[in-house]
Amino acid sequence: MKQFRTLDDVDVKAKRVLLRVDLNVPMENGRITDTTRLDRVAPTITEISQKGGKVILLAHFGRPKGRDEKESLKPVAAALSKVISKPVAFADDCVGEPAAKAIAAMKDGDILCLENTRFHKEEEKNDPAFVAELAKLGDIWVNDAFSAAHRAHASTEGLGHKLPACAGRTMQAELEALSKALEAPAKPVIAIIGGAKVSTKIDLLENLVTKVDALVIGGGMANTFLHAQGVAIGKSLAEKDLAPTALRIMEKAEATNCAIILPVDAVVAYHFVANAPSHAYGLDAIPAEGMILDVGPQSSARIHAAIDDAATLVWNGPVGAFELQPFDRGTMAAARHAAGRTKAKKLLSVAGGGDTVAALNQAGVASDFSYVSTAGGAFLEWMEGKPLPGVEVLKVR
């Protein structure tokens, strides 16, 4: 972490601290259904407040096209107040007089949430005049929103060029976990990459085969690779036009000594519904009318053996149709196996992406992994080896 400034490098006492956080929580009928993101930012908010800084929260919510009360952060600020057990004031704009007046009324240690930054189209354009308006409101900028770090917006990147900048504790934890997993990992390193489509993860696979010792490919993606190798996959989900891409990735893996682990058997059903009658088949016997919906028992054993051989695991995407029983078995078993190795201090495990987090929660093991990232796009772009604007701007130069 020497390359990034953190809260340890700044004195926040009596300072106006513009703290960029991720408050983009799921909401139904005005009620927050999952407070994970609020729980994650609580330590940074609390620390700055306790050190006597004025905490001014900047965040977006949803994808509003201009001002839209349905996308207001006001109810989120109220929910955050309960999570941190401290009052959170609210200003109904993030710039201009409403913001300036609310900040002027703050005492050291107070917490204020400004309205949705995306109510202004200039936010996503990283407009210099808008950045300057935001910068007037603070003395220090702290970025604690890794999940928005792949966007070069005014509040996620622009402010880093205008004010003294550092990473908040959530961002710091994420960067430390990620650098341990791929930048300076304990070897051997294994990646489990699943999900429906190869097309969304071509850059990811291309980068990983140069960085990991073994790559497990599961889910619908594996069907595309199997098809490319001439396996008859019946009516399974696959992107058959990407067969040349799959073969190119396999050639690159061979050139870099990365073992590609594909299924050797599969659980097949004729209908994509929960509890549909199913059967495990070897790859030479997939029924023409059948659909591969999970890895088979031999494939599961191979995944577990690969996890046993590894010192570091990076995971993104389920290995089967985990949202339907019994086709969640492969994913659940692999998750529990990795969690057991992590608890035994034999594995550093880092996982991320929406479906992956949902799968680990379903298996009841999310808290047993070394680190679980709630950042979808940013986690993926980091795994693809792309520089993230909101991180680059925090680097010590």
Disulfide bonds with the S-S distance in Angstrom:
none
